[in-house]
Amino acid sequence: MTEKEINNLLVNIRNFFLNSDKSIHKARNEIKIIDYKNKELVVKSFKVPHFINRIVYTFFRDSKAKKSYDNSVRIIDYVPKPIGYIEFKKFGLLYDSYYVSENFQYDFTIRELLFDDDFQDKKLILKLFAKFTSDLHENNIYHLDYSPGNILIKKTTDGYIFKIVDVNRMKFIKFDLDTRAKNFSRIWFNDDDLTYVAKEYMKLNDIKDNVFLERTLYYSRKHKQKTELKKRIRKW
């Protein structure tokens, strides 16, 4: 798309978003697919922040839409192609905002592997996932919501392609072993699958100390326990 076409898309994004009936996720934020200039695009509409955060995102911190775009441009090989973002203000403060990317037509996410031991090519996919994660870490990319629904996978004739989404919460850091282990904690693998992934990761990074494996399992179990506790508290 030309710069003029992208600008026209962004300026009119509210109308494009409202008129699309292809909603693929609706919770705190909503994600829709729109058709524009013979391309399928994914548009993420961020929830209007409460009043204090409207001040924060206007004067002190980048909006989630801007961070999504800036981070995606910085790690472009690992995400669906970014197109742009736009922010709208009301009474001088951030109101609604949108981030647009090309639609990466993935076949499944890591979530589909979690409870299916017979998933086709499961061991290969887990091995490639270890490699993908290692590549992120070697490029100082620390995705703070590295969870099953945010890891998209597409099968090709040459193998599998991995992409990450929801990248507004991200840091760029030098990894130590503990941080590497902790970044696996939200994936929700069972202990056997996580052990396999961790060992493949250790081979790739020449890690011979089993403390890494122990820490990876520890952080995973800790995250699961914390999540289950929150669920029980909500029920009470």
C-alpha positions as CSV (number, residue, x, y, z in Angstrom):
1,M,0.0,0.0,0.0
2,T,1.1,3.6,-0.6
3,E,1.6,6.1,2.1
4,K,-1.6,7.9,0.9
5,E,-3.6,4.7,1.1
6,I,-2.4,4.0,4.6
7,N,-3.2,7.5,5.8
8,N,-6.7,7.2,4.3
9,L,-7.1,3.9,6.1
10,L,-6.0,5.3,9.5
11,V,-8.0,8.5,9.3
12,N,-11.1,6.6,8.6
13,I,-10.4,3.6,10.8
14,R,-13.4,4.1,13.0
15,N,-15.7,3.6,10.1
16,F,-13.8,0.6,8.7
17,F,-13.9,-1.0,12.1
18,L,-17.5,-0.3,12.8
19,N,-18.6,-1.7,9.4
20,S,-16.6,-4.9,9.7
21,D,-18.6,-7.9,10.9
22,K,-15.4,-10.1,11.2
23,S,-14.7,-9.8,14.9
24,I,-12.1,-12.4,16.0
25,H,-11.7,-11.4,19.6
26,K,-13.8,-9.3,21.9
27,A,-12.9,-8.8,25.6
28,R,-11.1,-5.8,27.1
29,N,-10.1,-4.9,23.6
30,E,-11.6,-5.9,20.3
31,I,-9.9,-7.3,17.2
32,K,-11.5,-7.3,13.7
33,I,-10.5,-8.2,10.2
34,I,-11.2,-5.7,7.5
35,D,-10.7,-5.8,3.7
36,Y,-8.9,-2.8,2.3
37,K,-7.2,-2.4,-1.1
38,N,-7.4,-6.1,-1.8
39,K,-5.7,-6.9,1.5
40,E,-7.0,-8.5,4.7
41,L,-5.9,-6.4,7.6
42,V,-6.2,-7.0,11.4
43,V,-7.3,-4.0,13.4
44,K,-7.0,-3.9,17.2
45,S,-9.2,-1.4,18.9
46,F,-8.0,-0.6,22.4
47,K,-10.4,0.0,25.2
48,V,-10.9,3.7,26.2
49,P,-8.6,4.1,29.3
50,H,-10.1,5.4,32.5
51,F,-9.6,9.1,33.3
52,I,-6.2,8.8,35.1
53,N,-4.7,6.6,32.4
54,R,-6.0,9.0,29.7
55,I,-3.8,11.6,31.3
56,V,-0.9,9.2,31.6
57,Y,-1.1,8.0,28.0
58,T,-1.5,11.6,26.8
59,F,1.5,13.2,28.6
60,F,3.7,10.6,30.2
61,R,3.6,7.3,28.4
62,D,3.1,5.9,24.9
63,S,-0.3,4.5,24.1
64,K,-0.7,0.8,23.7
65,A,-1.4,1.3,20.0
66,K,1.8,3.2,19.5
67,K,3.8,0.7,21.5
68,S,2.3,-2.1,19.4
69,Y,3.4,-0.4,16.2
70,D,6.8,0.7,17.4
71,N,7.7,-2.7,18.9
72,S,6.4,-4.5,15.7
73,V,8.6,-2.3,13.5
74,R,11.6,-3.1,15.7
75,I,11.0,-6.9,15.6
76,I,9.4,-7.1,12.2
77,D,10.7,-10.6,11.4
78,Y,8.7,-12.1,14.3
79,V,5.3,-10.4,13.9
80,P,2.6,-10.0,11.3
81,K,3.6,-7.0,9.1
82,P,2.7,-3.7,10.8
83,I,0.8,-1.1,8.9
84,G,0.2,1.7,11.3
85,Y,-1.6,3.1,14.3
86,I,-3.7,6.1,15.1
87,E,-4.9,7.8,18.3
88,F,-8.0,9.9,18.8
89,K,-8.4,12.5,21.6
90,K,-11.3,13.9,23.4
91,F,-11.0,17.2,25.4
92,G,-7.3,17.0,24.8
93,L,-6.8,13.5,26.2
94,L,-6.3,10.1,24.6
95,Y,-9.7,8.5,23.9
96,D,-9.7,5.5,21.5
97,S,-6.7,4.1,19.6
98,Y,-6.2,1.5,16.9
99,Y,-3.3,-0.6,15.7
100,V,-3.3,-2.2,12.2
101,S,-1.3,-5.1,10.8
102,E,-1.5,-7.5,7.8
103,N,-3.5,-10.6,8.5
104,F,-1.1,-13.5,9.2
105,Q,-3.3,-16.5,8.1
106,Y,-2.0,-18.9,10.7
107,D,-3.2,-22.5,11.1
108,F,-3.2,-22.8,14.9
109,T,-1.6,-21.5,18.1
110,I,0.5,-23.1,20.7
111,R,-2.7,-23.6,22.7
112,E,-3.8,-26.4,20.4
113,L,-0.8,-28.5,21.4
114,L,-1.3,-28.2,25.2
115,F,-3.7,-31.1,25.7
116,D,-3.3,-33.1,22.6
117,D,-0.6,-35.7,22.7
118,D,-1.5,-36.9,19.2
119,F,-1.2,-33.4,17.5
120,Q,0.4,-33.9,14.2
121,D,4.2,-33.1,14.2
122,K,3.9,-32.2,17.9
123,K,7.6,-33.0,18.8
124,L,8.8,-31.1,15.7
125,I,6.7,-28.1,16.6
126,L,7.9,-28.1,20.2
127,K,11.5,-28.3,18.9
128,L,10.9,-25.4,16.5
129,F,9.2,-23.5,19.3
130,A,12.3,-23.8,21.4
131,K,14.3,-22.5,18.5
132,F,11.9,-19.6,17.9
133,T,12.1,-18.6,21.6
134,S,15.8,-18.9,21.6
135,D,15.9,-16.5,18.6
136,L,13.8,-14.0,20.4
137,H,16.0,-14.1,23.5
138,E,19.2,-13.9,21.4
139,N,17.8,-10.7,19.9
140,N,17.0,-9.3,23.4
141,I,13.2,-9.6,22.9
142,Y,11.3,-10.2,26.1
143,H,7.6,-10.6,25.4
144,L,5.9,-10.0,28.7
145,D,2.7,-11.9,27.7
146,Y,4.3,-14.9,26.1
147,S,1.2,-17.0,26.3
148,P,-0.4,-19.7,24.1
149,G,-2.9,-17.4,22.3
150,N,-0.1,-15.0,21.4
151,I,2.0,-17.5,19.5
152,L,0.7,-18.1,16.0
153,I,1.9,-21.0,13.8
154,K,1.5,-21.5,10.1
155,K,2.3,-24.8,8.3
156,T,4.1,-24.5,5.0
157,T,5.7,-26.8,2.5
158,D,9.1,-26.1,4.2
159,G,7.9,-26.5,7.8
160,Y,6.4,-24.1,10.2
161,I,6.4,-20.3,10.6
162,F,6.0,-18.7,14.1
163,K,4.8,-15.2,14.8
164,I,4.0,-13.4,18.0
165,V,1.2,-10.9,18.6
166,D,0.0,-8.6,21.4
167,V,3.5,-7.0,21.6
168,N,2.6,-3.7,23.3
169,R,4.0,-5.2,26.6
170,M,7.6,-5.9,25.8
171,K,11.1,-5.2,27.0
172,F,14.4,-5.3,25.2
173,I,17.0,-6.7,27.6
174,K,20.1,-8.8,28.0
175,F,18.9,-12.2,29.2
176,D,20.3,-14.1,32.1
177,L,19.4,-17.8,32.7
178,D,16.8,-17.0,35.2
179,T,14.9,-14.6,32.9
180,R,15.2,-17.1,30.1
181,A,13.6,-19.7,32.3
182,K,10.9,-17.4,33.5
183,N,9.8,-16.4,30.0
184,F,8.4,-19.9,29.5
185,S,6.2,-19.7,32.6
186,R,2.9,-18.5,30.9
187,I,2.9,-21.2,28.1
188,W,1.0,-23.8,30.2
189,F,2.8,-26.8,28.9
190,N,2.6,-29.9,31.1
191,D,5.9,-30.9,32.8
192,D,6.8,-33.5,30.1
193,D,6.3,-31.1,27.2
194,L,8.0,-28.2,29.0
195,T,11.0,-30.5,29.9
196,Y,11.3,-31.4,26.2
197,V,11.2,-27.8,25.1
198,A,13.7,-26.7,27.8
199,K,16.2,-29.4,26.9
200,E,16.0,-28.4,23.3
201,Y,16.5,-24.8,24.3
202,M,19.5,-25.8,26.4
203,K,21.1,-27.6,23.4
204,L,20.7,-24.5,21.3
205,N,22.3,-22.2,23.9
206,D,24.9,-24.6,25.2
207,I,23.4,-24.7,28.7
208,K,24.7,-27.7,30.6
209,D,23.5,-26.8,34.1
210,N,20.2,-28.6,34.9
211,V,19.4,-25.6,37.2
212,F,17.9,-24.0,34.1
213,L,15.5,-26.9,33.6
214,E,14.6,-26.8,37.3
215,R,13.9,-23.1,37.2
216,T,11.8,-23.4,34.0
217,L,9.6,-26.0,35.7
218,Y,9.5,-24.0,38.9
219,Y,8.3,-20.8,37.3
220,S,5.7,-22.7,35.2
221,R,4.2,-24.4,38.3
222,K,4.3,-21.2,40.2
223,H,2.3,-19.4,37.5
224,K,-0.3,-22.2,37.3
225,Q,-0.7,-22.1,41.1
226,K,-1.1,-18.4,41.1
227,T,-3.7,-18.5,38.3
228,E,-5.7,-21.3,40.0
229,L,-5.7,-19.4,43.2
230,K,-7.1,-16.3,41.5
231,K,-9.9,-18.5,40.0
232,R,-10.8,-19.8,43.4
233,I,-10.8,-16.4,44.9
234,R,-13.2,-15.1,42.2
235,K,-15.6,-18.1,42.9
236,W,-15.6,-17.2,46.6
